[in-house]
């Protein structure tokens, strides 16, 4: 599936989850899926736990990639002493 098709699986509606990007037709935030993957949860585990298709998870990653092109965050990578 191409990126444009994947991104159609993401919706942003003010009346759903306060306008946060979600998997279309679900109240599952893109940021939640990305956080779970970043914390080491496997595609299979996320898919099973939240009843998502693999393309839904790929859509979340594609959306995150699109957003990273637009916004930069100054990350303080120093460890606290």
N, C-alpha and C positions, 0 to 999 in steps of 0.2 A: 504494500500500500504506500502510496506517495505521501509526502509531508502535507500537501494541501488537503488531501483526503483525510489524513489523520487529524489535522486541526479542526475539521468539521465535527469531530467527536467531542470537542470542548465547547461549553456554552458559558456565557456570562449574562446573567439576568439579574436586575436589581431586586426582583421579588424572590429570588432563590439564593440562599446562603449569602445574603447581604451583598450580592454582586461579585462575589469571588468566583474565579474560574473553576468550573466543575466538569466532571465527566457528564456529557450530554444525557439528560433524562435521569440523572442520579444526583444525589446531594453529597457527592464525594469530591472534596476539594483536590485540585491539581497539586497544591502544595503538600497535602497529606501524602499523596502517592509518592511524590518526589522525596519527602522526608523519610518515608519508610524504606525506599530504595537506598537512599544515602546512608541510612542506619544499618544497611546490610541485609534487609529482607529480600528474598528472592522474588523474581517475577511470579513464579508459581504460588508462593505463599501469599503475595498481595492479591493475586487473581482469585485464589480460593477464599481468603479472608473477607474480601469485599465484593465477591462475585463479579469480577471484571474480566473482560476479554483481553488477550494480549495486546490487541490493537488499541484498547483504551489506555493501557499503561504506556505504550509507545506514543500515543497522542499526548499524554502528560509530559513525557520527555521532550517531544517536539515543541510543545508550548513553552516549556522551560528554556529550551534553546532559543526560541524566538525572543523571549523576554530578555535573555542575557545579551542579545544584540542591541537592545535599546537602553538598558540600565546597567550602571556599574555601581558596585558597592565597595567602599573602602573597608577592607577586612583587616582587623588588627590580629595578625597571626602570631604576635609575641605571646609567649607563655607567661602566665602570672606567677610572680615569685612569692 
